[in-house]
Amino acid sequence: MDLNEAILGQEYIIKAVDTGGDEEMEGFLFSLGCYSGEPITVVDKKKNLVVSIKDARYSIDPELAASIMI
């Protein structure tokens, strides 16, 4: 399942990042610490998702969240 389907407050392990070959998006996610094996938690869901990765919080849009498999 992708990150859009995550339950609030539950920690997941990133299984894969599938950007459909978009190297810029993949590089951006990697710079946030978003890669296979890394824990991720959805903290809030409104228009965008607020996620916690490595003691930092980021706001990501649903399109970006769809590329993160958990």
N, C-alpha and C positions, 0 to 999 in steps of 0.2 A: 504494500500500500504506500501511497505517497504522504507527504507531510500534511497536506490539507485534511486528511482523515484522522489525524492524531487527536487523542483525548487530552484536554487541558491538564497541565501539571504532571503528566506521566512522562518518565524518561524513556527514550527510545535510543537504539543504536542505529546509526546510518548504515544501511546495507550497500547503497550505491548512489551515485549522482549521475543522472541521465539527462544531459542537456541537449541531446539530439545533434551532437557535433559542434555546438556553439562554444568555441574555445574561450571567448571573452567571458561568457557567463560561468563556465567551469573554473576559470582562473579567479573570478570574483568570489565564488563560493569557497574555493580553496583558501583564499586570503582571509576569509572569515573563520577558517578552521573547520569548514564543513566538508568532510571527506569520509570514506568508508571506515567503519570501526569507531567513529567518534560519537559520544553520547550527545543527544539533543533533546530539549524539552520545549514544548509550546507553552508559553506563559500566558498569552492572551490572543483571542481571535476576534477581530472586528472586520474592518475592510481589509487590512493586512494582518499577517501573523507576526507576533512578537515571540522570538525564539531565544533560548539561552544556550549558548555554545561556549565552553571553556570560560566560565565566569563572566561572560559578556552577553549583552542583550542586543538583538538586531531586529529591525522591522523588515519583513520581506513580503513581497506581493504573492498572490495565489499562483501566478504563473511560475515564479521561481520555486515556490514550495512544491509544485507539482513535479519538479525535476529531482526532488530529494526523496529517495526510497528508504522506508524504514521497516 
